Amino acid sequence: MRLEVESNCPLDKFKPCRQHKCGWFIEVRGTHPQTGEEIAEWGCSMAMLPVLMIENGKQSHQSTAAIESFRNEMVKANQDNLKVLADQFTPQTLKDKFIEG
């Protein structure tokens, strides 16, 4: 069900929307974050703000997941590097290298 909202502006004493004469009347193109359908519609940016905020939250969540995945890979690589380094040195080789050398 789609509600038809009256085209009036709460910032202009609820007069009819000026549409293309208003700086906040914009075109939004993309994929609707809740339905996945393609959208290309003109409207008041203030009225579209909730949908845009939902999309922003979705993108933030995806970015956070990517960063966490990258961090996990870096921790694993650092652990592998430390293991390789630790395998190269025994207590005797460290003593020979740093105390006598």
N, C-alpha and C positions, 0 to 999 in steps of 0.2 A: 504494500500500500504506500502510495506516495502522497504526501500532503502538499497542497498548494498553499503557499504562504503569500499573504498580501504583500505587494511590492511597495512598501512604505519605509521611510527612513527614520529610525528613532533619533538620529542625530540632527534631523532637520524637522523637528516637531511633527513627525509622522506624515509628512507630505509625501506624495508619490516619488518613487526613486527616479533620480535624474539619469540613471544608467550611464551612457557613454560620456556624459558631461561631468561625471564624478570621477575623481582620481582613484577611488577605491573600487571602482567597477572594473573587474579584471577577468581575463580568460584563464581557466585552469584546464590543463591537458595532462593526462596520465592515466593511471590505473586506480580505481577506487579502492582504498585500503581495506574495506570491509567486504566488498562483493567481488573484487577482482575484475570487474568490467571496465572497459576503456571509457574514459570520460573526456569530453571537450565541451565545456560550458562556460558561459559568461555569467557573472554574478557579483554580488557585493563581497569584497574580501572579508568583511567583518562577519558575514553570514557563513562564509566558507571556512572560517577559522577552526571550528571543531574538527572538521574532516582533515584539514591540514595538520592540526596538532596530533591527530591519530597517526597520520603518515609519518610525522616527525618521530613519534615514539617508536614506531615500528623500525625506522631506519636506525635510531639510537640503539635499539635492542640488537639489531643485526651487527652493528659496529662493535658493540660490547662483546658479542660472541666471537667475532673475528679476532679482536684484541686478546681475548682470553685464550683462544686457540693458539695464536702466535706466541703468547707467553709460555704456554705449556710446551710448545716445541723448543723454545729457547732454553727452558729449564732442563729438558731432556738432553739437548745438545751440550749444555754446560756440564751436566753430570757425566756424559760420555767422555768429554774432553778431560775432565778431572780424573776419571778412571784410567784413561790412556796415559796421562801424565804420571799418575801414581804408580802405574805398572813399570814405568821407565826407571824409577828411583827406588832403591832399597835403603834401609838405614845406613848400610855400609857405604854405598855409593855417595850418599849425601855427606857422610863424614869425610870421605876421601876428597870430595869435591870442594867442600866449603871450609873445612878445618885445616887441612894440610895445604890446600891450593891457594 
